[in-house]
Amino acid sequence: MPLSRRLSAPKFEARWPAVVIWLCAWGLLWGLDGVLNLGNLALLLVLASAISGVWLSALASIGASAVFVLMFNWFFIEPRYTFNVHVHQDLLLLVTMMGVSVVVSYLMARLRAAAELESQHAQASELLRELSDQFRETRDMQLQGQRLQTLMAQEAACEVSVLLLQDGASDEGVGQSQLIGQAKGQDLQGLLACAQNFAAMGPGTGRHENQTTVFLPLRGRSRAYGAAALHANGAKGLTALQREMLQQAGDLLGLDIERAQTLRLAQQAKDDAQSQSLRNTLLTSISHDYRTPLANLMGAASAIHDQAARLSTDKVAALAQTVIDEAQHLNRMTTNTLQLARLDAAPLQIKKDWESLQEILGSVLAKSRQRHPQRDIVVVVPDGLPLIYCDAILLVQLFDNLIENAIKYSHDDTPIDIQVQPKPSALEVRVMDQGTGIADAWKGKVFQAFERVHADTAQADATEATQLRRGMGVGLAVCKAIAKVHDAKLWVEDRAPHGAVMCLQLPVLQQPNVVMEA
């Protein structure tokens, strides 16, 4: 039952207990007549009046007490069957009975009214709690407004319109705001005025009492985020408690909208700051990491072009190799940056198929050994590995970046070890180097875009420090993104006695059925 009906419904429908109590009381009076004196019989009458007051209204209780006092005078006060009272003590007894009955009835009525008011407040609080739970279930402002409209219509038993002011909408105009329900002409102006003035209007509000519509603002802490209009005659019948409860319901929505807008603005400010920081980092990386290899490339190409006749064959070959190396370096940085941007875009559809990990690693090793013929790369792959469901092109780039990272952060005379270890429902690939390792403070940052581990000058020579400065810091970020789209895990560990281990754990799914051709 709506709260409005519960609040306005008569609380004294069950009057039969009072009738039973009075019948029992009169039965006792007749049964004890002659056994007890008049004072004790009068106490029975007062007791019945007090108990029956629990089920009767104050007026009914006082009226019943007056009638039964007169009946007591008629049946029990000498001379009986008349309203005459010959003894002054009997008159005092009747007056006292009447006074005590009235006082008891009045006190019982006040106590019952206080209990009913407390019950009504509890019911209103429960309704508001349920409405708050409904608001938390969705962030859709229109759906929240519809739920508020439904509750108000049920409680006020009248038509309700709700105006929601959108972000950036002016209180002086509808703009992009949402109107739930029907409101035209003066009602629409009233909704806007209510939101603008941050105050209720209409009957019982102290403002524009001559109107037939009650307007309630949806109040936040600093402004109103809309208003609700309760139309027609139902609005005039609202009690103060009903109006207060409906206003609190509107305030719940106003505060929820304000909280959502505050969170949205905070997130937008955070995103803007991150975007600005990313742009600054990207510009810094481009200005250094692209300009340096371009300068080397242009210098080598210019030397070949301008001085080819005076240079030896070995010198020309060295300059040509510089051009190739720098071009490959630029290509790698560009590919990683574009791949990272692609992988960060949502949603991303990748082309997966059943692939052999041995073949993928073989393809990567062939290119790595071609680029770094002087480096020793040791691979340990057991036989009989299951197939993995993946995008082979992306995994090739992932392993290529891991191997390049290991080569970059280790000395030329140390090997790069690659081990494949079968795990329950997974294959774990470990790429290990013998470099200076990664400090604990950097282990959580190495997979972030544009983050590069700073070289420890006490442990790194000039050549290594120069190598560490090359690159934009997107290689491992791309690896992390590729691992994520494959539901794989990628992390870094320390290698004893020194060095780092990049661990990749690829999930192994149920193997496909292979049909052998005859």
KAKAFEN-V714475 format. One line per field, one symbol per residue. phi: phi as a letter, one per 40 degrees, with the letter a starting at -180 (. if undefined). Layout:
# KAKAFEN-V714475
phi->???
This chain:
# KAKAFEN-V714475
phi->.dcccccccdcbccccccccccccccccdccccgcbccccccccccccccccccbbcccccccccccccccccccbccccgaccbcbcccccccccdccccccccccccccccccccccccccccccccccccccccabcccccccccccccccccfacbbbbbccdgccccacfccbbbgbabfccccccccccccgacbhdgbgbfccccbcbbcccccbacbiabbbcgcccccccccccccccccccdcdccccccccccccccccccccccccccccccccccccccccccccccccccccbdccccccccccccccdccccccccccccccccccccccbcbbbccacbccccccccccccccccbccccbbbbbccgcccbcaccccccccccccccccccbacccbcbbbbbbcbdgabbbbbbbbccgbcdccccbccccgbbccccccbbcccccccccchcgbdcccdccccccbfbbbabbcbccahbbcbbbccbcdcccbcccc
